[in-house]
Amino acid sequence: MAYRYADWGIVWWVEDFISLSQAQEQRLNADIERLKQWHCSTELPRYRAWLNNIDNDLVSGKPNPEAVSRLQDQLVSFFPPLMQSITPVAISLLSSLSDEQVRELAGNMEENHKKLKEEFLAGDAESIAQARAERTMERAERWLGNLNDSQQAIINIWSESRTGQTKIWLEGRRNWQKALLVALENRREAAFEHEISELINNPEAGRGDAYAQRTDEGMAAMSSLIQDLLQASQPSQRDHLAQRTSELNGDFKALTCKPGSEVAVQSNQ
């Protein structure tokens, strides 16, 4: 349901930050419709193939570290094409903003940043780590079902090792937003498209060195966490994972569409 109505959801999300004119909303809806046509015809089949790889690895029991790393690399490879396709949509909208809309965007981003700080950085280091562990357990249980004591201990230890991660994430996010606002000051200039393209497709550059370093470390840490959770898993949990991937694969199959004329032309070029 979320995917089918993603166009509405995206527009609502944008309007949480910017009050759009009727013309801007109509243009954004048209751009998102083309983006969805590309995504459901080109990207969803790739996601299904990735899920099939997970199922194949589960057949032989617990996936080994090499398999987990390979699956993670495949997952990460899905993001660049999506970001590249989002870029012209973002440029079209951002270049049309008025001075008043840019001020509104800046104010709403600042307010949103304050709310995130209050939500994720409340309390001391121990309470922040505990909250991070609880969020991670909830996500793991979506795929594995109820966690055993060993898996809960693994997540708690992992969360404690990620001290400072949330603060760096928030600071990096805010740095990127500030870079966006600087770029918007020159939205009538020829270099604007390149600046926005860089912010979207190379976001680490706008978030700062600390964020970039933490991202690399975080990818390795997440891979290690997944490996440890799978190694501590029970057959029933792996069955739960296989069932979850099968259901998701079925959803993707139902949502996959035929290429539109623009997508077909791009594929033949």
Disulfide bonds with the S-S distance in Angstrom:
Cys40-Cys257 1.86
